[in-house]
Amino acid sequence: MLARSAIRPRKQNAPRPAWKVAEAFKKWLRGRECAFASPNCAGKMEAAHMADPASKGMGTKAADRNCVPACEHHHKLHTDRGWSALGITREQGTAMAADYWRLWPGRKAWEARNGQ
C-alpha cells in the first residue's frame, strides 16, 4: 500500500519576493558586453548572479540586482568552477554588480515601485 504522501500533490515553493525580481534589469544586462571580456567570449549574453550574503539564503537565488552580464562561456566557467575561475573575488563581483545596477536607466522607477 502506498503511503498517503505518495498520492498527495507536491507542495509548491513560494515565489521569489518582489524585491528580488528585476526582469527588466536582466534584459538590459543581456544587451551589454560581457563583463569578463576576453578573446574566449562566446555565445549569447546571460545575466549571471553574484553571491550576495544580504539577499542570498539557503535554497534561494540572490536578488536580480546582483547580476552582471556574462557570455555563455564565462557563465559556464562560473557555474562549473566559481567566480575565482574568472579571477575575481566576491567583493570585486559585488562591486561590479552594484556598478551595473547604478548604471541601469530603469533603476529609479524600479526602486520607487518596490520601496527600495
Secondary structure, 3 states (H helix, E strand, C coil): CCCHHHCCCCCCCCCCCHHHCCHHHHHHHCCCCCCCCCCCCCCCEEEEECCCCCCCCCCCCCCHHHEEEEEHHHHHHHHHHCHHHHCCCHHHHHHHHHHHHHHCCCHHHHHHHCCC
